[in-house]
Amino acid sequence: MELTAERAKEIAQHAITKAGWDGNDAIVVDEYTQEFDVGWVFYYQSARFLETGEFGFSLVGNAPVFVSRQDGYTAFISYLRPVVESIEAFRACGDANAYQVGKVRLTGWLPGADRVEAIQLVRKFASLSLEGAKQAVDCCLASQNADIDTSDVASAKDLVARLAEIGFLSAVVYRSAVA
């Protein structure tokens, strides 16, 4: 059962309270809450700062809290990257703090997909042998996922875009931030 916004806020407030900040009762600031299809991102501040406006009572560097709409999964997310990247990570692998790696997962194809060009692209971006590239593309055509290592995330994103142009479905792989 999906959470309501009110229940998600309660979960976020609990996580914030549990984290604790020496003598500062942090509370969710409603007007900054962001809603997404997969959940909400809540921002918070010291209640004392909100009451007095005195900077000395403010919290700084406080990471926003993500709460999943489906199951209440909660994570403090990085403020060092756009919130949308954390949401994309959650959509991809269920971890809002996961990060992309230099790997592409071939997941499917559309009618008219160009097998030969896909093999060439995989060889170009992945430094695979002809046989390795054929095997990856053929696995995809047989409705099996195939992972392809690239040199970096930028190359992985480029390969995904180029494969889409020729009818192949793929995505950059995420690695969970939790070991």
N, C-alpha and C positions, 0 to 999 in steps of 0.2 A: 504494500500500500504506500502510495506516495505521501511524503510529508507535506504539511501545509507550511506556508511561510512563517506563521506564528510558531509552530513546533520547531522548525529549523532555527529560528532566532533563539528559542530556549536552549537548544542544543549548543549553539554557538556561545551563548552567554555562559553556559556551564563550563565549556572548554576554556573560555577566557578567565573565568573565576578560578578554575582549577590551576591554571598556569601561574596566577598570582603575580603581583608587582608590589614590592615593599610599601605597604601603607596606602597604595592607590587602588581604589575599587574601580576597576575598568568596566565600562558598560558599552553595549552596542549603540552605535549612533545610526539611527534608522535612516536618515536622509542620504547616507552614503551606501546603503545596501544595494548590491547589484544582483539581479535575477537572471539566470541562464536556464536553458532547457534541462540541464542536468543538476542544477542546484543553485545555491546562493553564495555570494561572497559578502561577509559582514566585516565592517570596520568598527573599531572601538577606540575609546579614549577614557582617560581618568574622569570619574564623576566629579571629583573636586575641581579639576580644571574646567570642566563644562559649566560648573556652578559659579566659579570665581573669575575665570578668564586669566588667572595668574599662570604665566608660562612655567614657573617652577613646579607646578603640579601636573604638567602635561606629560604624556607618554610620547616618546619619539622612537622611530624605528620599529614600531609594532607591526608585525606581519598580519595581514588580513586572514580571516578564517573562512574556509570553504566548508559548506555542509551539503552533502549529496541529497538530492530530492528523493532518490529511491530508498536508501537504507540508513541515512543519517551519518554515513562516513564523514569524519571531520578531519581537517588538516589545516594547520597554519601554513599558508603559502608564501612563497618568496615575494618580496616587494622589489626585488632586483630584476624582475622581468614583468612584462605586461600580464595582467590578470588573465587575458584571453589565452595566453600560452599555457597557463596552469589549467584552464578549462579544457583546452585541446588535449593536454596530457591526460586528464581524467577521462575524457571521452575515449581516448585511444587505449588506455590500459588500466583505468581504475585507480590511478595514483596521481593526485593533483601536483605532486612535486617531482614526477618523473621528468626525464629529459631525453631529447632526441639523440640518437647515436648515428654513426655513419653506416647504417644498414637499411636496406630496402626489403620490404616483404611484398612479393608478387602475390596477389590475392584473387585475381580473376581476369577475364577478358571479355570483350564485346565482339559481336559478329563483325567480321571484316578485319580483326586485329592482324597486324603485320608481323608474323613470326620472324621472318628474316631480319627485318629492321630491329626488332626487339633483341635478337641475339647480338647484333652489331652494337646496339646501345649498351647492353649489359657488359660486353667485352670492353667497350670504351671506358665505362665508368667504374667497373669492378675489377679490372685486370684479371679476368678469368680466362682460362683457355677456351678455345672454340667448343670443346666437348663440355666443359663446365657451364658455359653460357647456354648451350643447347639444352643441357639437362635442366637448368633452372627454368627456362622458358617452357620446355615441354612439360615439366611438373605443373606449371601454372595452367597450361592448356588442358591438362588432365584433371583439373579442379583440385589440385593440391597446392598449398602455399609453399613458396620457395623464398628463402632468405638469401640476400646478396649483400656481401660486405663491400663498402665503398671506402675511399680514403678519408672522408670527413662528412659532416652533416650537410654542408653546402652541395657537395657532389650527390649525396643521397636525394636531396630535394630536387636537384636538377634532373636526375634520372627519373624520379617519379613524374615530374612535369612532362618530360620527353616521352615516357611510356604512355602517358594519358593521351598524348597527341596521336598515337598510333593504335589506340584501342585496348591498352592493358591497364588493369586496375592494380594499384600498388600504394604503399604508404611507407613513410619513414618510420622506423622502429623506435619505440621508447624504451628506456631502461629505468626501472624503478629506483627512486632515490634511497629506498630502504634496502639495505644489504641482506 
